[in-house]
Amino acid sequence: MKSFVLSAFALVLSCASASANALHLNPAQPDEAPNMQTFGKTTIPVGYYEFCRRISTECARPAVSDSVELTRKRWSQMIEINNQVNASVKPMTDLEIFGVEERWEYPKATGDCEDYALMKRKLLNQSGFPLGSLLMTVGRDANGGGHAVLTIVTDKGDFVLDNVEQQILLWRDAEIYFLKRQAQTDPNTWVSLVSG
């Protein structure tokens, strides 16, 4: 079992290395670290704050400050849920759906990046992943536009589930300039991914 997991991760990491490397976008992050470094508390995104006001039960739950052991079963769950949500939600902007610039919501048939990430977080948590390992993360995409993804903190590194990039990538292989994410100990506290 252990050799299978190691072989699978070697394959995943070699495939991910073939894609664009995002270290140039995140100079504050350590080059070889499997997990991102955080740099203290920062502001909560307005969309997340308003989401919590509307659905307070989703934000009242405590997180557990743990990464998950990335087993074959957990990796399969990550792939399955990532593919399921990406395939079932049609991409549309909040302006097109709700008539407002920013609204975080669980998607029904349509949604934008943070909606995909929220749904993946919910489904993975229902599948047994602790909330402290499922972190809403915001940044900028390769074109400089605002973007949100779900980061899963594991013993093999931080993996990014994105609605644009279909493959699950290690954080440093995702073409994203990371700005901030939820703290592992509290989903209502956000931490900076940029030094200074």
Backbone as JSON Lines, residues from 0, in Angstrom:
{"i":0,"aa":"M","n":[0.84,-1.2,0.0],"ca":[0.0,0.0,0.0],"c":[0.88,1.25,0.0]}
{"i":1,"aa":"K","n":[1.89,1.27,0.89],"ca":[2.74,2.44,1.0],"c":[3.5,2.67,-0.31]}
{"i":2,"aa":"S","n":[3.98,1.59,-0.93],"ca":[4.72,1.75,-2.19],"c":[3.79,2.26,-3.3]}
{"i":3,"aa":"F","n":[2.52,1.84,-3.28],"ca":[1.56,2.34,-4.27],"c":[1.37,3.83,-4.12]}
{"i":4,"aa":"V","n":[1.18,4.28,-2.87],"ca":[0.96,5.7,-2.62],"c":[2.17,6.51,-3.07]}
{"i":5,"aa":"L","n":[3.38,6.03,-2.74],"ca":[4.59,6.75,-3.14],"c":[4.73,6.79,-4.65]}
{"i":6,"aa":"S","n":[4.42,5.68,-5.32],"ca":[4.49,5.64,-6.78],"c":[3.48,6.58,-7.4]}
{"i":7,"aa":"A","n":[2.27,6.6,-6.84],"ca":[1.22,7.47,-7.36],"c":[1.63,8.93,-7.23]}
{"i":8,"aa":"F","n":[2.22,9.28,-6.08],"ca":[2.62,10.67,-5.88],"c":[3.79,11.05,-6.76]}
{"i":9,"aa":"A","n":[4.69,10.12,-7.01],"ca":[5.8,10.4,-7.92],"c":[5.26,10.72,-9.3]}
{"i":10,"aa":"L","n":[4.25,9.96,-9.74],"ca":[3.64,10.2,-11.04],"c":[2.92,11.55,-11.06]}
{"i":11,"aa":"V","n":[2.15,11.82,-10.01],"ca":[1.42,13.09,-9.94],"c":[2.39,14.26,-9.95]}
{"i":12,"aa":"L","n":[3.45,14.16,-9.17],"ca":[4.39,15.26,-9.08],"c":[5.16,15.44,-10.39]}
{"i":13,"aa":"S","n":[5.48,14.36,-11.07],"ca":[6.19,14.49,-12.34],"c":[5.27,15.1,-13.4]}
{"i":14,"aa":"C","n":[3.99,14.74,-13.39],"ca":[3.04,15.34,-14.33],"c":[2.86,16.82,-14.01]}
{"i":15,"aa":"A","n":[2.76,17.12,-12.73],"ca":[2.57,18.51,-12.32],"c":[3.78,19.35,-12.69]}
{"i":16,"aa":"S","n":[4.97,18.78,-12.59],"ca":[6.18,19.53,-12.91],"c":[6.23,19.92,-14.37]}
{"i":17,"aa":"A","n":[5.53,19.18,-15.2],"ca":[5.52,19.49,-16.63],"c":[4.7,20.74,-16.92]}
{"i":18,"aa":"S","n":[3.8,21.09,-16.01],"ca":[3.0,22.29,-16.22],"c":[3.8,23.52,-15.79]}
{"i":19,"aa":"A","n":[3.22,24.69,-15.99],"ca":[3.9,25.92,-15.63],"c":[4.16,25.96,-14.13]}
{"i":20,"aa":"N","n":[5.34,26.42,-13.76],"ca":[5.71,26.5,-12.36],"c":[5.33,27.88,-11.83]}
{"i":21,"aa":"A","n":[4.69,27.93,-10.67],"ca":[4.15,29.19,-10.15],"c":[5.06,29.87,-9.14]}
{"i":22,"aa":"L","n":[6.26,29.35,-8.93],"ca":[7.13,29.96,-7.93],"c":[7.47,31.41,-8.28]}
{"i":23,"aa":"H","n":[7.56,31.72,-9.56],"ca":[7.87,33.1,-9.96],"c":[6.75,34.06,-9.55]}
{"i":24,"aa":"L","n":[5.54,33.56,-9.37],"ca":[4.41,34.38,-8.94],"c":[4.36,34.54,-7.43]}
{"i":25,"aa":"N","n":[5.05,33.67,-6.71],"ca":[4.98,33.65,-5.24],"c":[6.38,33.67,-4.63]}
{"i":26,"aa":"P","n":[7.11,34.78,-4.81],"ca":[8.5,34.82,-4.35],"c":[8.66,34.7,-2.84]}
{"i":27,"aa":"A","n":[7.62,35.0,-2.07],"ca":[7.72,34.88,-0.61],"c":[7.64,33.44,-0.14]}
{"i":28,"aa":"Q","n":[7.18,32.55,-1.0],"ca":[7.02,31.14,-0.62],"c":[8.34,30.39,-0.82]}
{"i":29,"aa":"P","n":[8.65,29.46,0.09],"ca":[9.88,28.68,-0.05],"c":[9.84,27.76,-1.27]}
{"i":30,"aa":"D","n":[10.94,27.73,-2.02],"ca":[11.0,27.0,-3.29],"c":[10.64,25.53,-3.2]}
{"i":31,"aa":"E","n":[11.18,24.83,-2.26],"ca":[11.03,23.37,-2.21],"c":[9.98,22.88,-1.22]}
{"i":32,"aa":"A","n":[9.32,23.79,-0.51],"ca":[8.39,23.38,0.54],"c":[7.13,22.76,-0.07]}
{"i":33,"aa":"P","n":[6.7,21.61,0.45],"ca":[5.47,21.01,-0.05],"c":[4.21,21.76,0.41]}
{"i":34,"aa":"N","n":[4.32,22.49,1.52],"ca":[3.19,23.26,2.04],"c":[3.52,24.74,2.0]}
{"i":35,"aa":"M","n":[2.49,25.56,1.77],"ca":[2.69,27.01,1.73],"c":[2.96,27.54,3.13]}
{"i":36,"aa":"Q","n":[3.75,28.59,3.19],"ca":[4.03,29.29,4.43],"c":[3.0,30.41,4.59]}
{"i":37,"aa":"T","n":[2.55,30.64,5.83],"ca":[1.62,31.74,6.08],"c":[2.34,32.84,6.84]}
{"i":38,"aa":"F","n":[1.79,34.07,6.74],"ca":[2.48,35.24,7.3],"c":[1.56,36.06,8.2]}
{"i":39,"aa":"G","n":[0.78,35.42,9.02],"ca":[-0.06,36.13,9.98],"c":[-1.44,36.46,9.46]}
{"i":40,"aa":"K","n":[-2.26,36.96,10.36],"ca":[-3.66,37.26,10.05],"c":[-3.79,38.37,9.03]}
{"i":41,"aa":"T","n":[-4.89,38.3,8.27],"ca":[-5.2,39.32,7.29],"c":[-6.72,39.49,7.22]}
{"i":42,"aa":"T","n":[-7.2,40.3,6.33],"ca":[-8.63,40.58,6.22],"c":[-9.38,39.4,5.59]}
{"i":43,"aa":"I","n":[-10.63,39.29,5.96],"ca":[-11.52,38.27,5.4],"c":[-12.1,38.81,4.09]}
{"i":44,"aa":"P","n":[-12.13,38.02,3.04],"ca":[-12.77,38.49,1.8],"c":[-14.23,38.86,2.05]}
{"i":45,"aa":"V","n":[-14.67,39.95,1.46],"ca":[-16.04,40.43,1.66],"c":[-17.06,39.36,1.27]}
{"i":46,"aa":"G","n":[-16.8,38.67,0.18],"ca":[-17.73,37.63,-0.27],"c":[-17.91,36.52,0.75]}
{"i":47,"aa":"Y","n":[-16.81,36.12,1.4],"ca":[-16.89,35.09,2.43],"c":[-17.63,35.62,3.66]}
{"i":48,"aa":"Y","n":[-17.34,36.86,4.05],"ca":[-18.02,37.47,5.19],"c":[-19.54,37.5,4.97]}
{"i":49,"aa":"E","n":[-19.95,37.92,3.8],"ca":[-21.39,37.98,3.5],"c":[-22.0,36.59,3.4]}
{"i":50,"aa":"F","n":[-21.25,35.62,2.87],"ca":[-21.7,34.23,2.83],"c":[-21.99,33.74,4.25]}
{"i":51,"aa":"C","n":[-21.11,34.05,5.19],"ca":[-21.28,33.64,6.59],"c":[-22.46,34.33,7.26]}
{"i":52,"aa":"R","n":[-22.75,35.54,6.86],"ca":[-23.92,36.24,7.41],"c":[-25.21,35.59,6.93]}
{"i":53,"aa":"R","n":[-25.21,35.12,5.68],"ca":[-26.41,34.49,5.12],"c":[-26.57,33.06,5.62]}
{"i":54,"aa":"I","n":[-25.47,32.32,5.73],"ca":[-25.52,30.9,6.11],"c":[-24.59,30.7,7.31]}
{"i":55,"aa":"S","n":[-24.99,31.23,8.46],"ca":[-24.12,31.25,9.63],"c":[-23.73,29.85,10.11]}
{"i":56,"aa":"T","n":[-24.57,28.86,9.89],"ca":[-24.25,27.5,10.34],"c":[-23.02,26.94,9.62]}
{"i":57,"aa":"E","n":[-22.79,27.38,8.38],"ca":[-21.64,26.9,7.62],"c":[-20.33,27.48,8.14]}
{"i":58,"aa":"C","n":[-20.4,28.6,8.83],"ca":[-19.18,29.26,9.31],"c":[-19.0,29.14,10.82]}
{"i":59,"aa":"A","n":[-19.99,28.59,11.5],"ca":[-19.91,28.47,12.96],"c":[-19.15,27.21,13.39]}
{"i":60,"aa":"R","n":[-18.96,26.29,12.46],"ca":[-18.31,25.03,12.8],"c":[-16.82,25.24,13.03]}
{"i":61,"aa":"P","n":[-16.28,24.67,14.11],"ca":[-14.84,24.83,14.35],"c":[-14.04,23.96,13.39]}
{"i":62,"aa":"A","n":[-12.85,24.42,13.1],"ca":[-11.93,23.63,12.27],"c":[-11.02,22.83,13.19]}
{"i":63,"aa":"V","n":[-10.39,21.83,12.64],"ca":[-9.37,21.07,13.35],"c":[-8.06,21.37,12.64]}
{"i":64,"aa":"S","n":[-7.06,21.79,13.4],"ca":[-5.8,22.19,12.8],"c":[-4.97,20.97,12.4]}
{"i":65,"aa":"D","n":[-5.44,20.23,11.43],"ca":[-4.75,19.03,10.98],"c":[-4.65,19.0,9.49]}
{"i":66,"aa":"S","n":[-3.54,18.44,9.03],"ca":[-3.48,18.07,7.62],"c":[-4.0,16.64,7.55]}
{"i":67,"aa":"V","n":[-4.33,16.2,6.35],"ca":[-4.81,14.83,6.21],"c":[-3.69,13.95,5.67]}
{"i":68,"aa":"E","n":[-3.73,12.69,6.04],"ca":[-2.83,11.72,5.46],"c":[-3.36,11.41,4.07]}
{"i":69,"aa":"L","n":[-2.53,11.6,3.07],"ca":[-2.98,11.44,1.69],"c":[-2.86,9.99,1.27]}
{"i":70,"aa":"T","n":[-3.91,9.24,1.56],"ca":[-3.97,7.82,1.21],"c":[-4.53,7.67,-0.2]}
{"i":71,"aa":"R","n":[-4.51,6.46,-0.71],"ca":[-5.1,6.17,-2.03],"c":[-6.59,6.53,-2.03]}
{"i":72,"aa":"K","n":[-7.29,6.19,-0.95],"ca":[-8.72,6.49,-0.87],"c":[-8.98,8.0,-0.89]}
{"i":73,"aa":"R","n":[-8.21,8.75,-0.11],"ca":[-8.42,10.2,-0.07],"c":[-8.09,10.85,-1.42]}
{"i":74,"aa":"W","n":[-7.02,10.38,-2.07],"ca":[-6.66,10.92,-3.38],"c":[-7.8,10.66,-4.38]}
{"i":75,"aa":"S","n":[-8.37,9.46,-4.35],"ca":[-9.48,9.13,-5.23],"c":[-10.69,10.02,-4.95]}
{"i":76,"aa":"Q","n":[-10.97,10.27,-3.66],"ca":[-12.08,11.15,-3.31],"c":[-11.85,12.57,-3.83]}
{"i":77,"aa":"M","n":[-10.62,13.05,-3.7],"ca":[-10.3,14.38,-4.19],"c":[-10.53,14.48,-5.7]}
{"i":78,"aa":"I","n":[-10.06,13.5,-6.43],"ca":[-10.23,13.5,-7.89],"c":[-11.71,13.42,-8.26]}
{"i":79,"aa":"E","n":[-12.42,12.5,-7.61],"ca":[-13.84,12.31,-7.92],"c":[-14.66,13.57,-7.67]}
{"i":80,"aa":"I","n":[-14.47,14.2,-6.51],"ca":[-15.26,15.38,-6.18],"c":[-14.84,16.57,-7.03]}
{"i":81,"aa":"N","n":[-13.56,16.72,-7.29],"ca":[-13.1,17.8,-8.15],"c":[-13.73,17.68,-9.54]}
{"i":82,"aa":"N","n":[-13.68,16.48,-10.1],"ca":[-14.26,16.26,-11.43],"c":[-15.77,16.43,-11.43]}
{"i":83,"aa":"Q","n":[-16.42,15.91,-10.4],"ca":[-17.88,16.0,-10.3],"c":[-18.36,17.44,-10.29]}
{"i":84,"aa":"V","n":[-17.75,18.26,-9.43],"ca":[-18.18,19.67,-9.33],"c":[-17.83,20.42,-10.61]}
{"i":85,"aa":"N","n":[-16.62,20.21,-11.13],"ca":[-16.23,20.93,-12.35],"c":[-17.14,20.59,-13.52]}
{"i":86,"aa":"A","n":[-17.61,19.33,-13.58],"ca":[-18.47,18.91,-14.7],"c":[-19.92,19.34,-14.53]}
{"i":87,"aa":"S","n":[-20.39,19.49,-13.28],"ca":[-21.81,19.73,-13.06],"c":[-22.19,21.21,-12.94]}
{"i":88,"aa":"V","n":[-21.19,22.08,-12.81],"ca":[-21.48,23.51,-12.65],"c":[-21.03,24.25,-13.91]}
{"i":89,"aa":"K","n":[-21.95,25.02,-14.49],"ca":[-21.63,25.83,-15.67],"c":[-21.01,27.15,-15.2]}
{"i":90,"aa":"P","n":[-19.84,27.52,-15.75],"ca":[-19.22,28.76,-15.29],"c":[-19.98,30.01,-15.75]}
{"i":91,"aa":"M","n":[-20.31,30.84,-14.78],"ca":[-20.94,32.14,-15.03],"c":[-20.47,33.09,-13.94]}
{"i":92,"aa":"T","n":[-20.43,34.37,-14.24],"ca":[-20.01,35.35,-13.24],"c":[-21.15,35.66,-12.28]}
{"i":93,"aa":"D","n":[-20.78,36.23,-11.14],"ca":[-21.8,36.65,-10.17],"c":[-22.7,37.72,-10.77]}
{"i":94,"aa":"L","n":[-22.13,38.56,-11.6],"ca":[-22.93,39.6,-12.25],"c":[-24.01,38.99,-13.14]}
{"i":95,"aa":"E","n":[-23.64,37.92,-13.86],"ca":[-24.61,37.23,-14.72],"c":[-25.66,36.48,-13.91]}
{"i":96,"aa":"I","n":[-25.25,35.89,-12.8],"ca":[-26.17,35.05,-12.0],"c":[-27.03,35.89,-11.07]}
{"i":97,"aa":"F","n":[-26.37,36.79,-10.3],"ca":[-27.06,37.5,-9.22],"c":[-27.22,38.99,-9.47]}
{"i":98,"aa":"G","n":[-26.55,39.51,-10.5],"ca":[-26.61,40.94,-10.76],"c":[-25.74,41.77,-9.84]}
{"i":99,"aa":"V","n":[-24.79,41.12,-9.15],"ca":[-23.86,41.83,-8.27],"c":[-22.43,41.37,-8.62]}
{"i":100,"aa":"E","n":[-21.45,42.2,-8.25],"ca":[-20.06,41.9,-8.59],"c":[-19.53,40.67,-7.85]}
{"i":101,"aa":"E","n":[-19.89,40.49,-6.59],"ca":[-19.32,39.42,-5.78],"c":[-20.36,38.81,-4.87]}
{"i":102,"aa":"R","n":[-20.55,37.51,-4.99],"ca":[-21.46,36.78,-4.09],"c":[-20.99,35.33,-4.02]}
{"i":103,"aa":"W","n":[-20.59,34.91,-2.81],"ca":[-20.17,33.53,-2.59],"c":[-21.4,32.71,-2.27]}
{"i":104,"aa":"E","n":[-21.56,31.59,-2.98],"ca":[-22.77,30.79,-2.84],"c":[-22.49,29.35,-3.25]}
{"i":105,"aa":"Y","n":[-23.22,28.41,-2.63],"ca":[-23.15,27.03,-3.13],"c":[-23.85,27.01,-4.48]}
{"i":106,"aa":"P","n":[-23.18,26.51,-5.52],"ca":[-23.79,26.54,-6.84],"c":[-24.86,25.48,-7.01]}
{"i":107,"aa":"K","n":[-25.88,25.83,-7.77],"ca":[-26.89,24.84,-8.16],"c":[-26.52,24.33,-9.55]}
{"i":108,"aa":"A","n":[-26.69,25.14,-10.56],"ca":[-26.31,24.74,-11.92],"c":[-25.2,25.62,-12.48]}
{"i":109,"aa":"T","n":[-25.07,26.84,-11.91],"ca":[-24.07,27.79,-12.4],"c":[-23.29,28.36,-11.22]}
{"i":110,"aa":"G","n":[-22.11,28.88,-11.52],"ca":[-21.32,29.5,-10.46],"c":[-20.0,30.02,-10.99]}
{"i":111,"aa":"D","n":[-19.28,30.77,-10.13],"ca":[-17.94,31.17,-10.49],"c":[-16.94,30.52,-9.54]}
{"i":112,"aa":"C","n":[-15.68,30.92,-9.61],"ca":[-14.6,30.15,-8.99],"c":[-14.81,29.85,-7.5]}
{"i":113,"aa":"E","n":[-15.23,30.84,-6.72],"ca":[-15.38,30.57,-5.28],"c":[-16.56,29.64,-5.01]}
{"i":114,"aa":"D","n":[-17.56,29.64,-5.88],"ca":[-18.7,28.74,-5.72],"c":[-18.28,27.29,-5.92]}
{"i":115,"aa":"Y","n":[-17.45,27.05,-6.93],"ca":[-16.89,25.71,-7.15],"c":[-16.11,25.27,-5.91]}
{"i":116,"aa":"A","n":[-15.27,26.18,-5.4],"ca":[-14.42,25.84,-4.25],"c":[-15.26,25.56,-3.0]}
{"i":117,"aa":"L","n":[-16.3,26.36,-2.78],"ca":[-17.19,26.12,-1.63],"c":[-17.85,24.74,-1.71]}
{"i":118,"aa":"M","n":[-18.32,24.37,-2.9],"ca":[-19.0,23.08,-3.06],"c":[-18.02,21.93,-2.86]}
{"i":119,"aa":"K","n":[-16.82,22.05,-3.39],"ca":[-15.81,21.0,-3.19],"c":[-15.48,20.86,-1.71]}
{"i":120,"aa":"R","n":[-15.37,21.99,-1.02],"ca":[-15.08,21.97,0.43],"c":[-16.2,21.25,1.19]}
{"i":121,"aa":"K","n":[-17.42,21.57,0.85],"ca":[-18.57,20.96,1.53],"c":[-18.6,19.45,1.29]}
{"i":122,"aa":"L","n":[-18.45,19.02,0.04],"ca":[-18.52,17.59,-0.29],"c":[-17.36,16.8,0.3]}
{"i":123,"aa":"L","n":[-16.17,17.38,0.3],"ca":[-15.01,16.68,0.88],"c":[-15.16,16.58,2.39]}
{"i":124,"aa":"N","n":[-15.67,17.63,3.03],"ca":[-15.92,17.58,4.47],"c":[-16.94,16.5,4.8]}
{"i":125,"aa":"Q","n":[-17.99,16.4,4.0],"ca":[-19.0,15.35,4.2],"c":[-18.41,13.96,3.97]}
{"i":126,"aa":"S","n":[-17.31,13.88,3.21],"ca":[-16.65,12.6,2.93],"c":[-15.59,12.26,3.98]}
{"i":127,"aa":"G","n":[-15.47,13.09,5.01],"ca":[-14.56,12.77,6.1],"c":[-13.29,13.6,6.19]}
{"i":128,"aa":"F","n":[-13.08,14.53,5.27],"ca":[-11.92,15.42,5.38],"c":[-12.19,16.46,6.46]}
{"i":129,"aa":"P","n":[-11.28,16.69,7.4],"ca":[-11.51,17.71,8.43],"c":[-11.47,19.11,7.83]}
{"i":130,"aa":"L","n":[-12.28,20.02,8.38],"ca":[-12.34,21.38,7.87],"c":[-10.98,22.07,7.9]}
{"i":131,"aa":"G","n":[-10.16,21.73,8.9],"ca":[-8.84,22.36,9.01],"c":[-7.92,22.04,7.86]}
{"i":132,"aa":"S","n":[-8.27,21.03,7.07],"ca":[-7.45,20.69,5.9],"c":[-8.04,21.23,4.6]}
{"i":133,"aa":"L","n":[-9.24,21.81,4.66],"ca":[-9.95,22.29,3.48],"c":[-10.05,23.81,3.53]}
{"i":134,"aa":"L","n":[-9.15,24.48,2.85],"ca":[-9.02,25.92,3.03],"c":[-9.38,26.7,1.77]}
{"i":135,"aa":"M","n":[-10.39,27.54,1.89],"ca":[-10.71,28.47,0.82],"c":[-9.51,29.39,0.65]}
{"i":136,"aa":"T","n":[-9.08,29.58,-0.6],"ca":[-7.85,30.31,-0.89],"c":[-8.12,31.28,-2.04]}
{"i":137,"aa":"V","n":[-7.65,32.52,-1.89],"ca":[-7.85,33.5,-2.95],"c":[-6.52,34.05,-3.43]}
{"i":138,"aa":"G","n":[-6.52,34.48,-4.68],"ca":[-5.32,35.04,-5.28],"c":[-5.64,35.65,-6.62]}
{"i":139,"aa":"R","n":[-4.64,35.63,-7.5],"ca":[-4.8,36.15,-8.85],"c":[-4.37,35.07,-9.84]}
{"i":140,"aa":"D","n":[-5.13,34.96,-10.93],"ca":[-4.77,33.97,-11.94],"c":[-3.63,34.49,-12.81]}
{"i":141,"aa":"A","n":[-3.23,33.71,-13.79],"ca":[-2.09,34.06,-14.64],"c":[-2.32,35.36,-15.41]}
{"i":142,"aa":"N","n":[-3.58,35.75,-15.6],"ca":[-3.91,36.99,-16.31],"c":[-4.1,38.18,-15.37]}
{"i":143,"aa":"G","n":[-3.93,37.94,-14.05],"ca":[-4.06,39.02,-13.07],"c":[-5.45,39.2,-12.51]}
{"i":144,"aa":"G","n":[-6.4,38.37,-12.94],"ca":[-7.77,38.47,-12.42],"c":[-7.93,37.78,-11.07]}
{"i":145,"aa":"G","n":[-8.89,38.24,-10.28],"ca":[-9.16,37.6,-9.0],"c":[-9.6,36.15,-9.19]}
{"i":146,"aa":"H","n":[-9.16,35.28,-8.3],"ca":[-9.46,33.86,-8.45],"c":[-9.52,33.21,-7.08]}
{"i":147,"aa":"A","n":[-10.37,32.2,-6.93],"ca":[-10.48,31.43,-5.69],"c":[-10.4,29.95,-6.02]}
{"i":148,"aa":"V","n":[-9.74,29.21,-5.14],"ca":[-9.6,27.76,-5.27],"c":[-9.73,27.14,-3.89]}
{"i":149,"aa":"L","n":[-9.82,25.83,-3.86],"ca":[-9.78,25.11,-2.6],"c":[-8.38,24.51,-2.46]}
{"i":150,"aa":"T","n":[-7.74,24.76,-1.33],"ca":[-6.45,24.14,-1.03],"c":[-6.67,23.05,0.01]}
{"i":151,"aa":"I","n":[-6.12,21.88,-0.25],"ca":[-6.2,20.78,0.71],"c":[-4.81,20.56,1.3]}
{"i":152,"aa":"V","n":[-4.72,20.7,2.62],"ca":[-3.44,20.54,3.32],"c":[-3.27,19.07,3.66]}
{"i":153,"aa":"T","n":[-2.21,18.46,3.11],"ca":[-1.96,17.04,3.34],"c":[-0.53,16.83,3.83]}
{"i":154,"aa":"D","n":[-0.25,15.61,4.25],"ca":[1.11,15.29,4.66],"c":[2.07,15.2,3.48]}
{"i":155,"aa":"K","n":[1.57,15.29,2.26],"ca":[2.39,15.28,1.05],"c":[2.48,16.68,0.42]}
{"i":156,"aa":"G","n":[1.82,17.67,1.04],"ca":[1.85,19.03,0.53],"c":[0.46,19.61,0.39]}
{"i":157,"aa":"D","n":[0.42,20.87,-0.03],"ca":[-0.84,21.58,-0.26],"c":[-1.25,21.38,-1.72]}
{"i":158,"aa":"F","n":[-2.42,20.79,-1.92],"ca":[-2.91,20.53,-3.27],"c":[-4.07,21.47,-3.59]}
{"i":159,"aa":"V","n":[-4.11,21.93,-4.85],"ca":[-5.08,22.93,-5.29],"c":[-6.14,22.28,-6.17]}
{"i":160,"aa":"L","n":[-7.41,22.49,-5.8],"ca":[-8.55,22.06,-6.61],"c":[-9.14,23.31,-7.24]}
{"i":161,"aa":"D","n":[-9.1,23.35,-8.55],"ca":[-9.43,24.55,-9.32],"c":[-10.55,24.22,-10.3]}
{"i":162,"aa":"N","n":[-11.33,25.2,-10.67],"ca":[-12.36,24.98,-11.69],"c":[-11.84,25.25,-13.1]}
{"i":163,"aa":"V","n":[-10.69,25.91,-13.22],"ca":[-10.11,26.21,-14.52],"c":[-9.13,25.12,-14.93]}
{"i":164,"aa":"E","n":[-8.19,24.79,-14.04],"ca":[-7.24,23.71,-14.26],"c":[-7.88,22.42,-13.74]}
{"i":165,"aa":"Q","n":[-8.1,21.46,-14.63],"ca":[-8.82,20.25,-14.24],"c":[-7.97,19.28,-13.4]}
{"i":166,"aa":"Q","n":[-6.66,19.34,-13.58],"ca":[-5.77,18.44,-12.84],"c":[-5.53,19.0,-11.44]}
{"i":167,"aa":"I","n":[-5.52,18.16,-10.44],"ca":[-5.17,18.58,-9.08],"c":[-3.66,18.73,-9.03]}
{"i":168,"aa":"L","n":[-3.21,19.92,-8.63],"ca":[-1.79,20.23,-8.63],"c":[-1.28,20.58,-7.23]}
{"i":169,"aa":"L","n":[-0.01,20.29,-7.0],"ca":[0.67,20.8,-5.82],"c":[0.69,22.33,-5.95]}
{"i":170,"aa":"W","n":[0.59,23.04,-4.83],"ca":[0.43,24.5,-4.87],"c":[1.45,25.18,-5.77]}
{"i":171,"aa":"R","n":[2.7,24.74,-5.73],"ca":[3.74,25.46,-6.47],"c":[3.68,25.2,-7.98]}
{"i":172,"aa":"D","n":[2.83,24.27,-8.4],"ca":[2.66,23.99,-9.83],"c":[1.39,24.63,-10.39]}
{"i":173,"aa":"A","n":[0.62,25.29,-9.53],"ca":[-0.59,25.98,-9.97],"c":[-0.21,27.39,-10.39]}
{"i":174,"aa":"E","n":[-0.65,27.82,-11.53],"ca":[-0.3,29.14,-12.06],"c":[-1.19,30.19,-11.4]}
{"i":175,"aa":"I","n":[-0.97,30.38,-10.09],"ca":[-1.77,31.3,-9.28],"c":[-0.84,32.09,-8.37]}
{"i":176,"aa":"Y","n":[-1.11,33.4,-8.28],"ca":[-0.42,34.24,-7.31],"c":[-1.29,34.2,-6.05]}
{"i":177,"aa":"F","n":[-0.88,33.45,-5.05],"ca":[-1.67,33.25,-3.85],"c":[-1.59,34.47,-2.93]}
{"i":178,"aa":"L","n":[-2.74,34.92,-2.45],"ca":[-2.8,36.08,-1.57],"c":[-3.13,35.71,-0.13]}
{"i":179,"aa":"K","n":[-4.2,34.93,0.06],"ca":[-4.6,34.58,1.43],"c":[-5.49,33.36,1.42]}
{"i":180,"aa":"R","n":[-5.64,32.77,2.61],"ca":[-6.52,31.61,2.74],"c":[-7.0,31.52,4.18]}
{"i":181,"aa":"Q","n":[-7.97,30.62,4.39],"ca":[-8.47,30.4,5.74],"c":[-7.37,29.81,6.61]}
{"i":182,"aa":"A","n":[-7.41,30.15,7.9],"ca":[-6.49,29.54,8.85],"c":[-6.98,28.13,9.16]}
{"i":183,"aa":"Q","n":[-6.05,27.21,9.39],"ca":[-6.43,25.83,9.68],"c":[-7.2,25.72,10.99]}
{"i":184,"aa":"T","n":[-6.92,26.6,11.95],"ca":[-7.54,26.5,13.26],"c":[-8.9,27.16,13.35]}
{"i":185,"aa":"D","n":[-9.24,28.02,12.37],"ca":[-10.5,28.75,12.44],"c":[-10.88,29.19,11.02]}
{"i":186,"aa":"P","n":[-11.99,28.65,10.48],"ca":[-12.38,29.02,9.12],"c":[-12.78,30.48,8.96]}
{"i":187,"aa":"N","n":[-12.99,31.19,10.08],"ca":[-13.37,32.59,10.02],"c":[-12.19,33.54,10.22]}
{"i":188,"aa":"T","n":[-11.0,32.98,10.36],"ca":[-9.77,33.75,10.39],"c":[-9.03,33.47,9.09]}
{"i":189,"aa":"W","n":[-8.52,34.5,8.47],"ca":[-7.77,34.34,7.22],"c":[-6.32,34.76,7.45]}
{"i":190,"aa":"V","n":[-5.42,34.08,6.78],"ca":[-3.99,34.35,6.93],"c":[-3.39,34.72,5.58]}
{"i":191,"aa":"S","n":[-2.39,35.56,5.63],"ca":[-1.73,36.03,4.41],"c":[-0.77,34.98,3.89]}
{"i":192,"aa":"L","n":[-0.66,34.88,2.58],"ca":[0.31,34.02,1.92],"c":[1.42,34.85,1.26]}
{"i":193,"aa":"V","n":[1.43,36.16,1.6],"ca":[2.41,37.1,1.08],"c":[3.12,37.74,2.25]}
{"i":194,"aa":"S","n":[4.43,37.76,2.27],"ca":[5.15,38.37,3.38],"c":[5.04,39.89,3.29]}
{"i":195,"aa":"G","n":[5.07,40.53,4.46],"ca":[5.01,41.98,4.51],"c":[3.62,42.51,4.29]}
